[in-house]
Amino acid sequence: MTNIYDFIVIGAGISACTFASLLNKRFPDLSILLVEHGRRIGGRATTRKSRKNRILEFDHGLPSINFRERISEDILELVSPLINSGKLVDISKDILLINEFGILSNAFTNDIIYRSSPFMANFCEEIINQSNNPKKINFLFQTLTKSIKRINNLWEVKVNTGRHIKSKNLILSSSLIAHPRCLNLLQINSLPLRDAFIPGKDKVVDALIKETRKLTYIIRKVYIFHVSNLSLSQKFNYQYLQIIFANVIREDSNFERIIFQRQSDGSIIIALHCSCINNLPEIKIDNITKSLISLFANYKIFLDLFLQATLIDKMDWRASQPLNHLLSKELQWSNSSKIGFCGDWFDLNCSVGVESAMNSSLRLVNFVNRN
């Protein structure tokens, strides 16, 4: 690794990887370092390997990807090869909706919904692989950013190992260290982004910090269950199935969706996503099982799976999804301080989710290109 990078990107999710790949295409000799708290690439779209049972590998975050019918040529250039090669798979028919009466139906009739194959994390990996000079893109995993400072026209990032990493430019692909929610998550007393600037020194950063405080987030907790009974799992005819819960169920139980993912040994992982706008309470496992059995009473195959399922993990999403008060795209880059921002927390032409995150990265690369 180099002593001073051209760019440090905090995060290694979809927006971070899109930014790194597009920047590398335009400037293949620039050195880029992505600093990620997780164990691997992907951010909310990451894939988890069980520490207790290494054969188990499953998606526990972002479950699917959808794009509008008309997307930018640059984004289309990135995703078309994945669709054409089968690495981005249409799963529209494998997404169902269950209502409060326990009736299943197709969730989507017009939209095309994709998932990365074989796992969601592969989407970010394939985006990085499209760069012109991948050797100039480096990663630090299991690394938590503790503070950022700008000293002598260089950015200095202090991480949890005590190491200080320097770069000419800094990119935040998440609002985490600019939003008050980071105080509890990182167990710190003040905003790292605010600490990096004297108020009034950079109007773009001042405005971004002010507006970021208004963001409301969807908090998520994911309960991971495992069905090891192979004779039972063989009767389940889906490789990957999502069931979305109707709004009435969400409001009553906080259940958002449930995902069934077959494993390499034939067993099944069931990931129950629970969400809430405010604080999400811990749900007793017995209550989860009782609720699912009641909702799926008409479908024996699901009842059998739930009765055999064993809880193996619980996950809290640190990179929570912004709900409203998205930021103006004009706040994405400060040329005076050489700091940029990307992710789905920016308002970009009504696009949402993955498409919004990728568009923000494209726009940020254009800012950097002009400056």
N, C-alpha and C positions, 0 to 999 in steps of 0.2 A: 504494500500500500504506500501511497505517496504521503509526504509530509503536509502539503497544502493542496486540497482539492479545489477544482474549479467550482463544483457545486456539491453541497451536502443537502440531501433530501430527507426530512424527518418523516418516516413512514415508508412502508413498502406494499401498499395496497394498490388498487386499480389506478387511481389518479397519479400516484407516485411513479408507478411502473410505466404508465403511458407518457408522463412527462419525460422520464429518463430515456425511454426509447425514441421518442420524437426528437428530443434535444440531441441525442447521439446521431440520429440520421442527418441532422443539419450540421452538427459540429462533432464529427467522429473522434477528434483528438482531445476533447475536453474530458477531464476526469470527474466521475460522478460517484458519490457514496450515498447509499440508502441505509438509514439507521432505523432498525425495526425492533420493537419490543417483543414481538412474537418469535416463535421458533422457526418460522419459515415465511416465505413470500405470500402475499395475498390480502393482508388486512382483514376487512370484514368478509372477504371472499376466500379466506384461507381454508386449509384442510388439516385436520388433526390426526396425528398418530397416537394411539393409546400408549401410555407409558407402562401400564400394567399388562396389556396384551398387545404385543407389537404387531400382530397380524391384522389388528383392527385399524382401519383408516377411513375417516368419514368427514363430510362437510358439516360444520356446526354453525357457520355464519350465514353469509349471503347465499340463499338457496337457488337463485336463478337470475337470468339477465334478460331484459327486454329492451328493444330499440324501437323508436318511432319509424314509420314507413319511410320518411325522408330524413336521413342523417347526413352529416357533412361528408364530403369526399375523403377528407383525411381520416376520419373515424372508419368510414367504409373500407378504406384501404387497409386498415389494421384488422378488421373483423372478418372481411370477406374470405381471406385465405383459410381462416379457422372454420368457417361455415362450410366452405367447399371441400376441405380435407376431413370433415367429420369430427373435428376437435371442438366445435361448438354445435351442440346437438339440439334439435327442436324437441322440446318435451311438453308442448302445449296440451297434448292429449293425456298426459300423465299428471295434470294438475286438476284436482277436483275441489268442490266446495261442499261442506256439510252444514246444513242449517240447524236451527234449534229443535227441529222435529226429527232429526237423525236421518235426513234424506240426502244422499249424495248426488251431485250433478257436475257437469263440466264447468270449471271456473271461468274459462276463457273460450270465446267462440270466434273472435276475429283476430286478436293479437297473436303474434308468434313469440313464444317464450323459450329461451335457450338455457342450457347449462353446459359448462365446460366438461369435456371428457378426457380422462376418466374422473377427474376431480375438479372442483371449482378453482383450486389454486393453480391449476394448469393454465387458466386464462391469463393470469399475470406472467407466468413463465413464458408463454407463447408470445405475449406482447414484447417482453424483453428480448426474446430470440429474434425479433424482426429488426432490431437495431443494426446499424452498419458495423459497429465495432464493439461487440459485447464485452471484450476484455477491459474496456474503459469504464464499465459499470460494475461497481463493487457493492458488497452488502455486509452489514454488521447486524446479526440477529441476536435475540435475547439481550438487547441493549436499550436501556431506558434513558431518554434525554432528561437530565436534571436541571440544566440551565443553559442559556444562550447569551453571548455577549459579543458586541462589536468593538474590536480593539485594533487601532491603527489600520483601518479600512479592511480588516479581515474579520470573518465570523469565527467565533470559538465556541464549540459545543462541548459541554461537560456531560459525560454519561455516567451511569451507575457504577462502572468499574473504576471510576476516578480518572479515566483517560480524558484528555482534552484534544479535540479534533478541530482543525482549522480549514476554512475554505474562503474563497473569494465571494461566493454567493450562497444564500441560504433559502431553501424552499420548505414550507410547512404544508404537508399534504393532508393535514387534519387540523381542526380548530382546537384540539385538546389543550395545547399550552397557551392558547389565547382566550380560553373560556373559563369562567369561575369553577366549573365542575372539575377542573383538573386539581384543585386544591385538595379535595378529599381523595381523588384517585391516585395522585402522586404523593400525597401526604407532605405537602409543602404549604408555605404560608402566604405566598404571593405569586402572581402570574409571571411565568418565565418571559413571555413576550413583553409585558409591561416593564419588567426589571431591566430589559435590554435597552430601553429607550428613556431618555428624559422627556417628560410630557412637553409637547410643543416643538420637539426637534424634527419629527417626521409626521407631516399631516396625514399621509396615507395610512401609516401605522396607527396613529391616534384614532382616526375614523374607523379603522378596521376593529380595533379593540372595543370601541364604544358600541359598534353595531353587533359584534359577535356576542356581547353580553345579552342581547335580546333573543338569541337563538334558543328555541325550545327543542328538547331532544326526546326521541322515543327510547326509553330504557328497555333493554331486553335481557332475559335470562333464558338459557337453553338447558333443558334436562335431557341427558343422554341415556337411553336405555339399550340393552343388548338382549336379543333373543338367540340363544345358542342351540335351541332345539332344531336340529337339521331336518328331521322328518316333518316338522311343522313349517319351517321356512321354505321347504321345497314346494309346498302347496300354494305359496304366495307367488303370483305370476308376474310381479313387477320387479324390474331391476332398480328403478328409482321412481318413487311416487311421492307427490306432495298433496296434502289435503289442507285447504284453507278453511278456517272457521268463520262462520257468519258473524256479522257485527254484534248481534245479540249475545252470542257466546263469548266474544271478546270482552264485551263490557261486563259480563257476569263472572267470567273465570280468568280473564287475561290471556286465554289461549289465542295465539295468532295463527300458527300453522304447525303441522306435524309432517315430518319427512321420514320416509322409509328408504334405507340405502343398503343394498345387498353387499356383503363382504366377500373377499376372495375365498374364504373357507365355506361359503354358502350360508353363513349366519346372517342376521339382519340387525342393523343399527336403526333405532327409532329416535329421532331428535325432535323434541317438543319445544317450539319457540313460544315463549310468553313475553308479552310486551305491555308497557304502560307509559303514559306521558309523564307521570310524576314518579314517585318511588315505587318500585315493584316489590311487593312483599314476597317472602319465602313461602312457597306452597308445599304443604305436606304431601309426601309421595302417595300415601293412602288416598288422599283426596283427589289427586291427579288420576290415579287408577280408577276410582269409583266414577269420576266424571266421564272418563273416556269410555268405560264400559256402558254407562248410561246412554251416551251419545251414539255409540256404534252398536246398539242392541240389535239392530236389524241385519248386521253383517258378521257372520260367524268367524270368518277368517281374521278379521280385525280383533274380535273379542279374544280369540285364542292367542293371538300375538301379545295383546296387552296383559293377559293373565300369566304368560310365560316370561314377560320382559323383566329384566333386572336393571335397576339404576346403577350406572357405572361412573357417571360424572355429572357435574353441574358447571355451566359456563356463564359468566357475566360479560357482556359486551362493553369493553372500554370505548371502542370507536362507535359511539351511538349515532343513530341516524337523525339528522336535523329535520324538524317538522315544519317550521315557519320562520319568518324574518330572515330569509336568505339574503346574502350580501350582494351588493352591486359588483359587477364584473370589473368596474373601474378601480376596485380596491385590491386587485390581484398582484400588483407589482409596484414596488417603490424603487425607482432607479437611483435615488440618492443614497439609499441604505443597502441596495442590492439584496433585497429580500422579496420573496414571492410566495403566493398562497394558491392552492388548488384543492379541489375536492367537491363533494356534492353539497357543500354549504354555500355555494354561489348560485345566483339566479341567472340562468343562461337559456334564454329563449324557450321557456316552458319545458325544457328537457328535465328529466328527473333521474335519480338513481345513478346507475352505471353510466348511462349516456351523458348525464350532467357532469359527473366526475371526469370523464374522458374529455369532454368539451372544454372544461376548465383548464385541463392540462395543455390542450392544443392552444388555447388562447394565451396561456402563460408563456409557452414557448415562443409565440409570436411577439409578445412583449420583450422577452429576452433578446430575440433576434433583432429587433429594431434598436435595442440599446446596447 
